[in-house]
Amino acid sequence: MNAEQLSTWLSAIASPQRMRILSQIVSEPLHVSELARRVQMSRPLLYMHLTKLEEAGFVAGHHELTPDGKALKLFHALPFSSTIDLATLSAAVAATDAHNTRQPDESE
């Protein structure tokens, strides 16, 4: 993981609102309307937060049909663990630096 990836990953859970969302779906998947009620958030704002969490790998969503044929989008938390220490930060910066260091072409 490079520094950009680490920063994106950390910022996805650095929001108190996203922490609340994760705390609500840790024990059971919830559909968006129920989750919005529990965290007292509009559905559009909730979707914005869920998108960031999903892109970072903290949640997954899927559609489910109710017995009456209504489609609901449910989200559940994905397990994760992280240790952020100086070694982790140094490795991320080193990966970024290695990627950004341009090797000259043989023709130069």
Summary of the structure (lengths in Angstrom):
residues: 108
radius of gyration: 18.8
end to end distance: 30.9
largest distance: 67.8
contacts: 255
relative contact order: 0.18
helix: 53%
strand: 15%
